[in-house]
Amino acid sequence: MALIELKDVSKLYGFGDATNVALDEVSLTIEQGECVAVMGPSGSGKSTLMNVIGLLDRPTHGDYHLEDKNVSRLGANQRAKARRDKIGFIFQSFNLLPRLTALENVTLPLLYKGVSQHKRTVKARDMLERVGLGDRAYYYPRQLSGGQKQSVAIARALVNEPQIIIADEPTGNLDSNSSRLVMELLSEIHKTGNTIVFVTHNPELTRFATRVVYMQDGTIKHDEQTKLGEVGRYARAVMYAVPETTEDDDLVGVSMMMNVLDKRADATEKPKRAPRAVKAKKPVAKRKKTKK
């Protein structure tokens, strides 16, 4: 039984001539324990797909089954309850409340769930320890670096022990070092059994995924299984536009280049002229003196 199953899901915005098709009959199945990277250009429907999977939005057409239950037409309160119990969100802009400490930000989902204050505090502390920020529990967001803010957001997403983690550009506002640390943290979370779906524009981050889905114009153009630690072939071809080569290809290329350079050198070198043969001078005949 698939954890997530979309069948011919479409999402339309606007009316009449102003209608915009954000998703166009998308079908997608995600199994428990997968880590799926969603790629594609801006406006391809990635964020809309995340909103539908995360129950932040309802499809206009089609069916969405979560744990074999059709959740396509749930009311607002039912969707909120399902989100609270099954899904954790990580956003590009962190979405931390600036007037609350890291610990208080992490406790918010437990507060909405009705957990007592003592249990909220204990669980939130444990989660901050898990993401390596146990010593930053009473820091405010303004006192944290970008990577630390995102780690707090991850702790908040995990505190309810959701089955699914949805991350929309989780490293979009981070430098390369912070991005790597955040993705390594998500990778550790994935190893514990969580299903992770994340959006990224960076092909390098697909190394942390077991599957890459490429979207364009509201549809899924390509879907490939990948090995952890490797960039998918399609992601490499589309995003890098550089063909994948082997070591033998590199050696052949070097050999061909050397031959070309040798030929160019031969063509540009001025040919040496053969030495001219020295002609023997003809003896000059002496004039005979005439007697007067």
Secondary structure, 3 states (H helix, E strand, C coil): CCCEEEEEEEEEECCHHHCEEEEEEEEEEECCCCEEEEECCCCCCHHHHHHHHCCCCCCCEEEEEECCEECCCCCHHHHHHHHHHHEEEEECCCCCCCCCCHHHHHHHHHHHHCCCHHHHHHHHHHHHHHCCCHHHCCCCHHHCCHHHHHHHHHHHHHCCCCCEEEEECCCCCCCHHHHHHHHHHHHHHHHCCCEEEEECCCHHHHHHCCEEEEEECCEEEEEEECCCCCCCHHHHHHHHCCCCCCHHHHHHHHHHHHHHHHHHHHHHCCCCCCCCCCCCCCCCCCCCCCCC
